[in-house]
Amino acid sequence: MCHRVAVSRTTILLWILALMALEIQHLKWIWWEYWDCRGCSAKHKDCACGATRTWLMFL
Ligand SMILES: [Zn+2]
């Protein structure tokens, strides 16, 4: 009984982590597709000034 509860908690925790990872990917995609670069005011995916490349090292 106790063991089963522990397993289901671990499963839930893994699900939460997976959903968080998915959400981070989603936010990164929004940032990439829709946000303007501060350096050249193009969208990050169209950025040519190199500021986006610096950010990609953190993401
Ligand atoms: Zn740029």
N, CA, C, O and the ligand as a Tripos MOL2 file, in Angstrom:
@<TRIPOS>MOLECULE
protein
  237   235    60     0     0
PROTEIN
NO_CHARGES

@<TRIPOS>ATOM
      1 N           0.8370   -1.2060    0.0000 N.3       1 MET1
      2 CA          0.0000    0.0000    0.0000 C.3       1 MET1
      3 C           0.8700    1.2530    0.0000 C.2       1 MET1
      4 O           0.7480    2.1120   -0.8730 O.2       1 MET1
      5 N           1.7430    1.3390    0.9890 N.am      2 CYS2
      6 CA          2.6300    2.4950    1.0760 C.3       2 CYS2
      7 C           3.5170    2.5940   -0.1520 C.2       2 CYS2
      8 O           3.7620    3.6780   -0.6810 O.2       2 CYS2
      9 N           3.9940    1.4270   -0.5960 N.am      3 HIS3
     10 CA          4.8700    1.3930   -1.7600 C.3       3 HIS3
     11 C           4.1340    1.9280   -2.9930 C.2       3 HIS3
     12 O           4.6880    2.6940   -3.7810 O.2       3 HIS3
     13 N           2.8750    1.5070   -3.1420 N.am      4 ARG4
     14 CA          2.1030    1.9200   -4.3100 C.3       4 ARG4
     15 C           1.9020    3.4450   -4.3050 C.2       4 ARG4
     16 O           1.9830    4.0940   -5.3470 O.2       4 ARG4
     17 N           1.6400    3.9970   -3.1210 N.am      5 VAL5
     18 CA          1.4640    5.4430   -3.0080 C.3       5 VAL5
     19 C           2.7420    6.1620   -3.4360 C.2       5 VAL5
     20 O           2.6890    7.1640   -4.1490 O.2       5 VAL5
     21 N           3.8970    5.6410   -2.9920 N.am      6 ALA6
     22 CA          5.1710    6.2640   -3.3390 C.3       6 ALA6
     23 C           5.3800    6.2470   -4.8410 C.2       6 ALA6
     24 O           5.8230    7.2380   -5.4210 O.2       6 ALA6
     25 N           5.0580    5.1070   -5.4840 N.am      7 VAL7
     26 CA          5.2450    5.0050   -6.9330 C.3       7 VAL7
     27 C           4.3640    6.0130   -7.6570 C.2       7 VAL7
     28 O           4.8140    6.6700   -8.5960 O.2       7 VAL7
     29 N           3.1050    6.1400   -7.2250 N.am      8 SER8
     30 CA          2.2110    7.0540   -7.9250 C.3       8 SER8
     31 C           2.6670    8.5020   -7.7270 C.2       8 SER8
     32 O           2.5200    9.3340   -8.6220 O.2       8 SER8
     33 N           3.2200    8.7920   -6.5500 N.am      9 ARG9
     34 CA          3.7490   10.1520   -6.3380 C.3       9 ARG9
     35 C           4.9210   10.4300   -7.2670 C.2       9 ARG9
     36 O           5.0400   11.5160   -7.8350 O.2       9 ARG9
     37 N           5.7910    9.4200   -7.4110 N.am     10 THR10
     38 CA          6.9220    9.5870   -8.3270 C.3      10 THR10
     39 C           6.4300    9.7960   -9.7490 C.2      10 THR10
     40 O           6.9630   10.6240  -10.4880 O.2      10 THR10
     41 N           5.3960    9.0290  -10.1260 N.am     11 THR11
     42 CA          4.8380    9.1810  -11.4690 C.3      11 THR11
     43 C           4.2930   10.5920  -11.6730 C.2      11 THR11
     44 O           4.5300   11.2220  -12.7040 O.2      11 THR11
     45 N           3.5540   11.0760  -10.6620 N.am     12 ILE12
     46 CA          2.9950   12.4260  -10.7610 C.3      12 ILE12
     47 C           4.1150   13.4560  -10.8750 C.2      12 ILE12
     48 O           4.0320   14.4000  -11.6600 O.2      12 ILE12
     49 N           5.1740   13.2540  -10.0690 N.am     13 LEU13
     50 CA          6.3040   14.1850  -10.1120 C.3      13 LEU13
     51 C           6.9510   14.1820  -11.4980 C.2      13 LEU13
     52 O           7.3080   15.2350  -12.0270 O.2      13 LEU13
     53 N           7.0990   12.9900  -12.0820 N.am     14 LEU14
     54 CA          7.6790   12.9020  -13.4220 C.3      14 LEU14
     55 C           6.7920   13.5910  -14.4470 C.2      14 LEU14
     56 O           7.2850   14.2530  -15.3610 O.2      14 LEU14
     57 N           5.4680   13.4330  -14.2890 N.am     15 TRP15
     58 CA          4.5330   14.1030  -15.1880 C.3      15 TRP15
     59 C           4.6690   15.6240  -15.0800 C.2      15 TRP15
     60 O           4.6820   16.3310  -16.0870 O.2      15 TRP15
     61 N           4.7680   16.1100  -13.8430 N.am     16 ILE16
     62 CA          4.8950   17.5560  -13.6420 C.3      16 ILE16
     63 C           6.1760   18.0590  -14.2920 C.2      16 ILE16
     64 O           6.1800   19.1000  -14.9500 O.2      16 ILE16
     65 N           7.2780   17.3060  -14.1020 N.am     17 LEU17
     66 CA          8.5470   17.7100  -14.7030 C.3      17 LEU17
     67 C           8.4610   17.7050  -16.2220 C.2      17 LEU17
     68 O           8.9870   18.5990  -16.8840 O.2      17 LEU17
     69 N           7.7820   16.6780  -16.7780 N.am     18 ALA18
     70 CA          7.6450   16.5960  -18.2320 C.3      18 ALA18
     71 C           6.8260   17.7660  -18.7610 C.2      18 ALA18
     72 O           7.1610   18.3520  -19.7900 O.2      18 ALA18
     73 N           5.7420   18.1060  -18.0480 N.am     19 LEU19
     74 CA          4.9070   19.2230  -18.4780 C.3      19 LEU19
     75 C           5.6610   20.5420  -18.3730 C.2      19 LEU19
     76 O           5.5140   21.4170  -19.2260 O.2      19 LEU19
     77 N           6.4760   20.6830  -17.3130 N.am     20 MET20
     78 CA          7.2730   21.9030  -17.1640 C.3      20 MET20
     79 C           8.2850   22.0210  -18.2970 C.2      20 MET20
     80 O           8.4970   23.1080  -18.8340 O.2      20 MET20
     81 N           8.9130   20.8970  -18.6630 N.am     21 ALA21
     82 CA          9.8740   20.9140  -19.7640 C.3      21 ALA21
     83 C           9.1790   21.3020  -21.0630 C.2      21 ALA21
     84 O           9.7100   22.0790  -21.8550 O.2      21 ALA21
     85 N           7.9720   20.7460  -21.2740 N.am     22 LEU22
     86 CA          7.1980   21.0990  -22.4690 C.3      22 LEU22
     87 C           6.8730   22.5810  -22.4880 C.2      22 LEU22
     88 O           6.9820   23.2380  -23.5230 O.2      22 LEU22
     89 N           6.4670   23.1110  -21.3190 N.am     23 GLU23
     90 CA          6.0920   24.5220  -21.2380 C.3      23 GLU23
     91 C           7.2970   25.4230  -21.5020 C.2      23 GLU23
     92 O           7.1690   26.4670  -22.1420 O.2      23 GLU23
     93 N           8.4660   25.0140  -21.0080 N.am     24 ILE24
     94 CA          9.6790   25.7920  -21.2690 C.3      24 ILE24
     95 C           9.9760   25.8040  -22.7670 C.2      24 ILE24
     96 O          10.3340   26.8400  -23.3260 O.2      24 ILE24
     97 N           9.8230   24.6380  -23.4190 N.am     25 GLN25
     98 CA         10.0280   24.5850  -24.8620 C.3      25 GLN25
     99 C           9.0520   25.5090  -25.5870 C.2      25 GLN25
    100 O           9.4170   26.1950  -26.5420 O.2      25 GLN25
    101 N           7.7870   25.5160  -25.1090 N.am     26 HIS26
    102 CA          6.7530   26.3550  -25.7120 C.3      26 HIS26
    103 C           7.1100   27.8380  -25.5810 C.2      26 HIS26
    104 O           6.9910   28.6050  -26.5370 O.2      26 HIS26
    105 N           7.5530   28.2290  -24.3710 N.am     27 LEU27
    106 CA          7.9160   29.6300  -24.1510 C.3      27 LEU27
    107 C           9.1170   30.0200  -25.0030 C.2      27 LEU27
    108 O           9.1750   31.1260  -25.5400 O.2      27 LEU27
    109 N          10.0770   29.0990  -25.1240 N.am     28 LYS28
    110 CA         11.2330   29.3730  -25.9670 C.3      28 LYS28
    111 C          10.8010   29.5780  -27.4150 C.2      28 LYS28
    112 O          11.3260   30.4500  -28.1070 O.2      28 LYS28
    113 N           9.8400   28.7720  -27.8710 N.am     29 TRP29
    114 CA          9.3560   28.8870  -29.2420 C.3      29 TRP29
    115 C           8.6660   30.2380  -29.4510 C.2      29 TRP29
    116 O           8.8830   30.8990  -30.4670 O.2      29 TRP29
    117 N           7.8220   30.6510  -28.4720 N.am     30 ILE30
    118 CA          7.1500   31.9620  -28.5680 C.3      30 ILE30
    119 C           8.1990   33.0650  -28.6270 C.2      30 ILE30
    120 O           8.1110   33.9780  -29.4480 O.2      30 ILE30
    121 N           9.1830   32.9710  -27.7540 N.am     31 TRP31
    122 CA         10.2680   33.9730  -27.7370 C.3      31 TRP31
    123 C          10.9620   34.0120  -29.0960 C.2      31 TRP31
    124 O          11.2440   35.0900  -29.6180 O.2      31 TRP31
    125 N          11.2290   32.8820  -29.6500 N.am     32 TRP32
    126 CA         11.9510   32.7710  -30.9150 C.3      32 TRP32
    127 C          11.1250   33.3190  -32.0800 C.2      32 TRP32
    128 O          11.6590   33.9830  -32.9680 O.2      32 TRP32
    129 N           9.7890   33.0300  -32.0700 N.am     33 GLU33
    130 CA          8.9450   33.3650  -33.2160 C.3      33 GLU33
    131 C           8.4080   34.7950  -33.1550 C.2      33 GLU33
    132 O           8.2710   35.4470  -34.1910 O.2      33 GLU33
    133 N           8.1010   35.2920  -31.9430 N.am     34 TYR34
    134 CA          7.3000   36.5180  -31.8440 C.3      34 TYR34
    135 C           8.0130   37.7050  -31.2060 C.2      34 TYR34
    136 O           7.5840   38.8430  -31.3930 O.2      34 TYR34
    137 N           9.0800   37.4740  -30.4650 N.am     35 TRP35
    138 CA          9.7090   38.5960  -29.7840 C.3      35 TRP35
    139 C          10.7090   39.2890  -30.6890 C.2      35 TRP35
    140 O          11.3760   38.6570  -31.5080 O.2      35 TRP35
    141 N          10.7990   40.6120  -30.5260 N.am     36 ASP36
    142 CA         11.7610   41.3890  -31.2960 C.3      36 ASP36
    143 C          13.1180   41.3670  -30.6130 C.2      36 ASP36
    144 O          13.2140   41.3900  -29.3860 O.2      36 ASP36
    145 N          14.1650   41.3210  -31.4310 N.am     37 CYS37
    146 CA         15.5230   41.4330  -30.9170 C.3      37 CYS37
    147 C          15.7700   42.8750  -30.5050 C.2      37 CYS37
    148 O          15.3790   43.8000  -31.2160 O.2      37 CYS37
    149 N          16.4170   43.0720  -29.3650 N.am     38 ARG38
    150 CA         16.6990   44.4330  -28.9010 C.3      38 ARG38
    151 C          17.7930   45.0970  -29.7340 C.2      38 ARG38
    152 O          17.8640   46.3240  -29.8160 O.2      38 ARG38
    153 N          18.6380   44.2840  -30.3450 N.am     39 GLY39
    154 CA         19.7490   44.8380  -31.1080 C.3      39 GLY39
    155 C          19.3340   45.3680  -32.4640 C.2      39 GLY39
    156 O          19.7620   46.4510  -32.8630 O.2      39 GLY39
    157 N          18.4880   44.6050  -33.1940 N.am     40 CYS40
    158 CA         18.1900   44.9740  -34.5820 C.3      40 CYS40
    159 C          16.6940   45.0910  -34.8290 C.2      40 CYS40
    160 O          16.2900   45.3610  -35.9600 O.2      40 CYS40
    161 N          15.8400   44.8940  -33.7970 N.am     41 SER41
    162 CA         14.3830   45.0150  -33.8450 C.3      41 SER41
    163 C          13.7360   44.0960  -34.8770 C.2      41 SER41
    164 O          12.5860   44.3160  -35.2580 O.2      41 SER41
    165 N          14.4470   43.0800  -35.3310 N.am     42 ALA42
    166 CA         13.8110   42.0010  -36.0960 C.3      42 ALA42
    167 C          13.3780   40.9200  -35.1100 C.2      42 ALA42
    168 O          13.8360   40.9050  -33.9680 O.2      42 ALA42
    169 N          12.4870   40.0070  -35.5480 N.am     43 LYS43
    170 CA         12.1660   38.8620  -34.7030 C.3      43 LYS43
    171 C          13.4320   38.0430  -34.4680 C.2      43 LYS43
    172 O          14.3420   38.0330  -35.2970 O.2      43 LYS43
    173 N          13.4750   37.3570  -33.3260 N.am     44 HIS44
    174 CA         14.6970   36.6320  -32.9790 C.3      44 HIS44
    175 C          15.1000   35.6300  -34.0510 C.2      44 HIS44
    176 O          16.2880   35.4300  -34.3020 O.2      44 HIS44
    177 N          14.1070   34.9930  -34.6880 N.am     45 LYS45
    178 CA         14.4400   34.0030  -35.7120 C.3      45 LYS45
    179 C          15.0480   34.6670  -36.9430 C.2      45 LYS45
    180 O          15.7530   34.0160  -37.7130 O.2      45 LYS45
    181 N          14.7750   35.9820  -37.1370 N.am     46 ASP46
    182 CA         15.3370   36.7030  -38.2790 C.3      46 ASP46
    183 C          16.5180   37.5700  -37.8740 C.2      46 ASP46
    184 O          17.0570   38.3080  -38.6990 O.2      46 ASP46
    185 N          16.9240   37.4920  -36.6190 N.am     47 CYS47
    186 CA         17.9900   38.3570  -36.1190 C.3      47 CYS47
    187 C          19.3060   38.0670  -36.8330 C.2      47 CYS47
    188 O          19.6840   36.9130  -37.0340 O.2      47 CYS47
    189 N          19.9850   39.1330  -37.2060 N.am     48 ALA48
    190 CA         21.2700   38.9720  -37.8750 C.3      48 ALA48
    191 C          22.3720   39.7280  -37.1440 C.2      48 ALA48
    192 O          23.5260   39.6910  -37.5690 O.2      48 ALA48
    193 N          22.0270   40.4330  -36.0240 N.am     49 CYS49
    194 CA         23.0220   41.2720  -35.3710 C.3      49 CYS49
    195 C          23.8810   40.4800  -34.3850 C.2      49 CYS49
    196 O          24.9290   40.9680  -33.9620 O.2      49 CYS49
    197 N          23.4590   39.2630  -34.0070 N.am     50 GLY50
    198 CA         24.2620   38.4500  -33.1080 C.3      50 GLY50
    199 C          23.7970   38.4770  -31.6790 C.2      50 GLY50
    200 O          24.2730   37.6780  -30.8720 O.2      50 GLY50
    201 N          22.8540   39.3920  -31.3180 N.am     51 ALA51
    202 CA         22.3760   39.4490  -29.9350 C.3      51 ALA51
    203 C          21.6070   38.1870  -29.5760 C.2      51 ALA51
    204 O          21.7080   37.7030  -28.4490 O.2      51 ALA51
    205 N          20.8380   37.6460  -30.5180 N.am     52 THR52
    206 CA         20.0800   36.4110  -30.2660 C.3      52 THR52
    207 C          21.0340   35.2450  -30.0250 C.2      52 THR52
    208 O          20.7660   34.3840  -29.1860 O.2      52 THR52
    209 N          22.1250   35.2160  -30.7460 N.am     53 ARG53
    210 CA         23.0790   34.1280  -30.5690 C.3      53 ARG53
    211 C          23.6430   34.1230  -29.1380 C.2      53 ARG53
    212 O          23.8930   33.0630  -28.5640 O.2      53 ARG53
    213 N          23.8350   35.3100  -28.5790 N.am     54 THR54
    214 CA         24.3040   35.3980  -27.1940 C.3      54 THR54
    215 C          23.2650   34.8230  -26.2450 C.2      54 THR54
    216 O          23.6100   34.1150  -25.2990 O.2      54 THR54
    217 N          21.9600   35.1320  -26.4970 N.am     55 TRP55
    218 CA         20.8870   34.6180  -25.6580 C.3      55 TRP55
    219 C          20.7710   33.1050  -25.7690 C.2      55 TRP55
    220 O          20.4900   32.4320  -24.7770 O.2      55 TRP55
    221 N          20.9800   32.5670  -26.9520 N.am     56 LEU56
    222 CA         20.8100   31.1290  -27.1500 C.3      56 LEU56
    223 C          21.7510   30.3260  -26.2670 C.2      56 LEU56
    224 O          21.4670   29.1710  -25.9500 O.2      56 LEU56
    225 N          22.8750   30.9260  -25.8630 N.am     57 MET57
    226 CA         23.7950   30.2260  -24.9820 C.3      57 MET57
    227 C          23.1720   29.9780  -23.6160 C.2      57 MET57
    228 O          23.5520   29.0330  -22.9260 O.2      57 MET57
    229 N          22.1890   30.8430  -23.2040 N.am     58 PHE58
    230 CA         21.5500   30.6770  -21.8990 C.3      58 PHE58
    231 C          20.3410   29.7660  -21.9660 C.2      58 PHE58
    232 O          19.9170   29.2390  -20.9370 O.2      58 PHE58
    233 N          19.7690   29.5630  -23.1590 N.am     59 LEU59
    234 CA         18.5070   28.8280  -23.2760 C.3      59 LEU59
    235 C          18.7250   27.3520  -23.5960 C.2      59 LEU59
    236 O          17.7600   26.5990  -23.7260 O.2      59 LEU59
    237 ZN         19.3450   41.1330  -33.5650 Zn       60 ZN60
@<TRIPOS>BOND
     1     1     2 1
     2     2     3 1
     3     3     4 2
     4     3     5 am
     5     5     6 1
     6     6     7 1
     7     7     8 2
     8     7     9 am
     9     9    10 1
    10    10    11 1
    11    11    12 2
    12    11    13 am
    13    13    14 1
    14    14    15 1
    15    15    16 2
    16    15    17 am
    17    17    18 1
    18    18    19 1
    19    19    20 2
    20    19    21 am
    21    21    22 1
    22    22    23 1
    23    23    24 2
    24    23    25 am
    25    25    26 1
    26    26    27 1
    27    27    28 2
    28    27    29 am
    29    29    30 1
    30    30    31 1
    31    31    32 2
    32    31    33 am
    33    33    34 1
    34    34    35 1
    35    35    36 2
    36    35    37 am
    37    37    38 1
    38    38    39 1
    39    39    40 2
    40    39    41 am
    41    41    42 1
    42    42    43 1
    43    43    44 2
    44    43    45 am
    45    45    46 1
    46    46    47 1
    47    47    48 2
    48    47    49 am
    49    49    50 1
    50    50    51 1
    51    51    52 2
    52    51    53 am
    53    53    54 1
    54    54    55 1
    55    55    56 2
    56    55    57 am
    57    57    58 1
    58    58    59 1
    59    59    60 2
    60    59    61 am
    61    61    62 1
    62    62    63 1
    63    63    64 2
    64    63    65 am
    65    65    66 1
    66    66    67 1
    67    67    68 2
    68    67    69 am
    69    69    70 1
    70    70    71 1
    71    71    72 2
    72    71    73 am
    73    73    74 1
    74    74    75 1
    75    75    76 2
    76    75    77 am
    77    77    78 1
    78    78    79 1
    79    79    80 2
    80    79    81 am
    81    81    82 1
    82    82    83 1
    83    83    84 2
    84    83    85 am
    85    85    86 1
    86    86    87 1
    87    87    88 2
    88    87    89 am
    89    89    90 1
    90    90    91 1
    91    91    92 2
    92    91    93 am
    93    93    94 1
    94    94    95 1
    95    95    96 2
    96    95    97 am
    97    97    98 1
    98    98    99 1
    99    99   100 2
   100    99   101 am
   101   101   102 1
   102   102   103 1
   103   103   104 2
   104   103   105 am
   105   105   106 1
   106   106   107 1
   107   107   108 2
   108   107   109 am
   109   109   110 1
   110   110   111 1
   111   111   112 2
   112   111   113 am
   113   113   114 1
   114   114   115 1
   115   115   116 2
   116   115   117 am
   117   117   118 1
   118   118   119 1
   119   119   120 2
   120   119   121 am
   121   121   122 1
   122   122   123 1
   123   123   124 2
   124   123   125 am
   125   125   126 1
   126   126   127 1
   127   127   128 2
   128   127   129 am
   129   129   130 1
   130   130   131 1
   131   131   132 2
   132   131   133 am
   133   133   134 1
   134   134   135 1
   135   135   136 2
   136   135   137 am
   137   137   138 1
   138   138   139 1
   139   139   140 2
   140   139   141 am
   141   141   142 1
   142   142   143 1
   143   143   144 2
   144   143   145 am
   145   145   146 1
   146   146   147 1
   147   147   148 2
   148   147   149 am
   149   149   150 1
   150   150   151 1
   151   151   152 2
   152   151   153 am
   153   153   154 1
   154   154   155 1
   155   155   156 2
   156   155   157 am
   157   157   158 1
   158   158   159 1
   159   159   160 2
   160   159   161 am
   161   161   162 1
   162   162   163 1
   163   163   164 2
   164   163   165 am
   165   165   166 1
   166   166   167 1
   167   167   168 2
   168   167   169 am
   169   169   170 1
   170   170   171 1
   171   171   172 2
   172   171   173 am
   173   173   174 1
   174   174   175 1
   175   175   176 2
   176   175   177 am
   177   177   178 1
   178   178   179 1
   179   179   180 2
   180   179   181 am
   181   181   182 1
   182   182   183 1
   183   183   184 2
   184   183   185 am
   185   185   186 1
   186   186   187 1
   187   187   188 2
   188   187   189 am
   189   189   190 1
   190   190   191 1
   191   191   192 2
   192   191   193 am
   193   193   194 1
   194   194   195 1
   195   195   196 2
   196   195   197 am
   197   197   198 1
   198   198   199 1
   199   199   200 2
   200   199   201 am
   201   201   202 1
   202   202   203 1
   203   203   204 2
   204   203   205 am
   205   205   206 1
   206   206   207 1
   207   207   208 2
   208   207   209 am
   209   209   210 1
   210   210   211 1
   211   211   212 2
   212   211   213 am
   213   213   214 1
   214   214   215 1
   215   215   216 2
   216   215   217 am
   217   217   218 1
   218   218   219 1
   219   219   220 2
   220   219   221 am
   221   221   222 1
   222   222   223 1
   223   223   224 2
   224   223   225 am
   225   225   226 1
   226   226   227 1
   227   227   228 2
   228   227   229 am
   229   229   230 1
   230   230   231 1
   231   231   232 2
   232   231   233 am
   233   233   234 1
   234   234   235 1
   235   235   236 2
@<TRIPOS>SUBSTRUCTURE
     1 MET1         2 RESIDUE 1 A MET
     2 CYS2         6 RESIDUE 1 A CYS
     3 HIS3        10 RESIDUE 1 A HIS
     4 ARG4        14 RESIDUE 1 A ARG
     5 VAL5        18 RESIDUE 1 A VAL
     6 ALA6        22 RESIDUE 1 A ALA
     7 VAL7        26 RESIDUE 1 A VAL
     8 SER8        30 RESIDUE 1 A SER
     9 ARG9        34 RESIDUE 1 A ARG
    10 THR10       38 RESIDUE 1 A THR
    11 THR11       42 RESIDUE 1 A THR
    12 ILE12       46 RESIDUE 1 A ILE
    13 LEU13       50 RESIDUE 1 A LEU
    14 LEU14       54 RESIDUE 1 A LEU
    15 TRP15       58 RESIDUE 1 A TRP
    16 ILE16       62 RESIDUE 1 A ILE
    17 LEU17       66 RESIDUE 1 A LEU
    18 ALA18       70 RESIDUE 1 A ALA
    19 LEU19       74 RESIDUE 1 A LEU
    20 MET20       78 RESIDUE 1 A MET
    21 ALA21       82 RESIDUE 1 A ALA
    22 LEU22       86 RESIDUE 1 A LEU
    23 GLU23       90 RESIDUE 1 A GLU
    24 ILE24       94 RESIDUE 1 A ILE
    25 GLN25       98 RESIDUE 1 A GLN
    26 HIS26      102 RESIDUE 1 A HIS
    27 LEU27      106 RESIDUE 1 A LEU
    28 LYS28      110 RESIDUE 1 A LYS
    29 TRP29      114 RESIDUE 1 A TRP
    30 ILE30      118 RESIDUE 1 A ILE
    31 TRP31      122 RESIDUE 1 A TRP
    32 TRP32      126 RESIDUE 1 A TRP
    33 GLU33      130 RESIDUE 1 A GLU
    34 TYR34      134 RESIDUE 1 A TYR
    35 TRP35      138 RESIDUE 1 A TRP
    36 ASP36      142 RESIDUE 1 A ASP
    37 CYS37      146 RESIDUE 1 A CYS
    38 ARG38      150 RESIDUE 1 A ARG
    39 GLY39      154 RESIDUE 1 A GLY
    40 CYS40      158 RESIDUE 1 A CYS
    41 SER41      162 RESIDUE 1 A SER
    42 ALA42      166 RESIDUE 1 A ALA
    43 LYS43      170 RESIDUE 1 A LYS
    44 HIS44      174 RESIDUE 1 A HIS
    45 LYS45      178 RESIDUE 1 A LYS
    46 ASP46      182 RESIDUE 1 A ASP
    47 CYS47      186 RESIDUE 1 A CYS
    48 ALA48      190 RESIDUE 1 A ALA
    49 CYS49      194 RESIDUE 1 A CYS
    50 GLY50      198 RESIDUE 1 A GLY
    51 ALA51      202 RESIDUE 1 A ALA
    52 THR52      206 RESIDUE 1 A THR
    53 ARG53      210 RESIDUE 1 A ARG
    54 THR54      214 RESIDUE 1 A THR
    55 TRP55      218 RESIDUE 1 A TRP
    56 LEU56      222 RESIDUE 1 A LEU
    57 MET57      226 RESIDUE 1 A MET
    58 PHE58      230 RESIDUE 1 A PHE
    59 LEU59      234 RESIDUE 1 A LEU
    60 ZN60       237 GROUP 0 **** ****
